[in-house]
Amino acid sequence: MSNLSDEKLPTDSELQKQDSDILRDPSVISNDIDDEGRELPSEEEMKTLRHVSGNIPLRCWLVAIVELAERFSYYGLSAPFQNYMQNTPEDSPKGILGLNQQGATALSYFFQFWCYVTPIFGGWLADTYLGKFNTIFVFCIVYIIGIFILFITSIPAITSKTTATGGFIAAIIIIGFATGGVKSNVSPLIADQVPKVKPHIKVLKSGERVIVDPHITIQNVFMFFYLMINVGSLSVIATTQLEHHVGFWAAYLLPFCFFFIALAALALGRNQYIKTPVSDKIVNKTFKCAWIGLRNGFNLEAAKPSNNPEKNYPWSDKFVEEVRRAIYGCKVFVFYPIYWVTYGQMTNNFISQAGQMELHGLPNDILQAINSMSIIVFIPICERFVYPFIRRFTPFKAITKIFFGFMFATGAMVYAAVLQHYIYQAGPCYNFPKACAPEFKTVPNHIHVAIQAPAYFLIAMSEIFASVTGLEYAYTKAPVSMKSFITSLFLVTNAFGSALGIALSSTSEDPKMVWTYTGLATACFIAGWIFWFCFKHYNYKEDEFNRLEYATEEEYKKPTLDGLQPIPSANSYKGLA
């Protein structure tokens, strides 16, 4: 028998190490396992372990090609619009319709307004009747018809100013209608291709335990979706050069031909895409559910079947919580019109501003490509380096990113105002570029157009933070069966921004432009800070919002000490109104 006094007992530090090793041993962790054998994290692990993205399926990229082709056509044909509308064939740069800067800016904002009102119809049609895939296919055909009308009525040999004006108006109405049907459905369709799995544990080759977070996967999907948008938008380089050297008809022929790639991508992937079933009148049910809550003092508990079994409501308690979450998400969109009116400067007043500067042989509307190239460069940098670095120290939640988007947009307007001041300070025409005397009609003020580049860069950074995150927020907060419709509600904020732009278009003339940009900078700055103070507490509820996305009807209720409680509980939303 051994002498106990001769045995070496473990020290306190060794005992602590053994306990730590036991906790780290996957074989003894008592976490739940999902149906696929994946280890689900505990609440403590959700807070302490690093969150990473899952794999993005290849079918996502096939949907992205559809968006690339559509955006190639949209930006390619709209880039020459300001010159086409503002100037005459005798002006420099040349145009067709001769509507002057005020008229062209107002009609440009109308086109944007129309493009972003029509997604409401497209989202409703997809979620209620046709489904996302079929809706996109139908509206792509309508889109091609609109571009063809624009192309035909811009050919000098067979058109006149009257015909060009009529054709242009008909084309932008058809194209705007088709844009709504495509835009409201492509981003939800690409996100639908990501498998709906719960956050789960993964052990890296280094031995580090991380959480594969589906929300971060969705975030990356929308980042690369937006990347594809801007790869497509590089078409402005080609179409503005065609406009400058050949004519507007050539600039519109290229998008017409390229759009057929979208139809090809849809046809090739028709049997590979994950297609969410169409829900019977889901939009009507949602509004009815919200109306019941409104009639009961903004209390959606009154719409739950479990609280009112005698009512025979055609939805579940989980659906009511999804509607509640969607309402909170839509509140975030309220301040976006201010952002969009500043963003819209890039497609109208920035182009006119460049036309007042020395172009050195470049088209005045080609600098829009700087915006696209900045996004293409910085989206991978943000996804690979910036966001993971920030997440090592603190969660970088949606509301924070949107706030930074507003601040970058403010910076763009401040820069544009300062630049416009220097344009007015330069000769020969000072406050009235190209308009002080007939002999100076084609002579810009003496300032180099390259100085405008930072304004486009700042707009690009604002898009990465505000626009990408807005699309992501719309998708993740929408009920599963109405992703397209809630996405369309986000897109319609762009229409409201365009309406504001139309109201402000009377200020788009010399020598008022410094104050126009200054006013927009002030409005965007104030809106950004009000947005932050109104919604910063949503950051703390982000995980609970997202948790509902992956709960099944069976998992929606979980046992507690007091009985059954929804996941997430209704109490967790208190104070978010």
Secondary structure, DSSP 8 states (H G I E B T S, - for coil): ---GGGS----HHHHHHHHHHHHH-GGG----B-TTS-B---HHHHHHSEEE-----HHHHHHHHHHHHHHHHHHHHHTTHHHHHH--TTSSS--SS--HHHHHHHHHHHHHHHHHHTHHHHHHHIIIII-HHHHHHHHHHHHHHHHHHHHHTT-GGG--HHHHHHHHHHHHHHHHHHHHHHHHHHHHHHHHTS-----EEEE-TTS-EEEE-HHHHHHHHHHHHHHHHHHHTTHHHHHHHHHHHT-HHHHHHHHHHHTHHHHHHHHHHTTTS------TTHHHHHHHHHHHHHHTTS-GGGG-TTT-GGG--SS-HHHHHHHHHHHHHHHHGGGHHHHHHHHGGGGTHHHHHHHTSB-TT--TTTTHHHHHHHHHHHHHHIIIIIHHHHHTTS---HHHHHHHHHHHHHHHHHHHHHHHHHHHHSTTTTTSTTTSSGGGTT---SSBGGGGHHHHHHHHHHIIIIIHHHHHHHHHHS-GGGHHHHHHHHHHHHHHHHHHHHHHGGG-STT-HHHHHHHHHHHHHHHHHHHHHHHGGGGGGHHHHHHGGG--TTTTEEEETTEEEESS-GGGGTT--
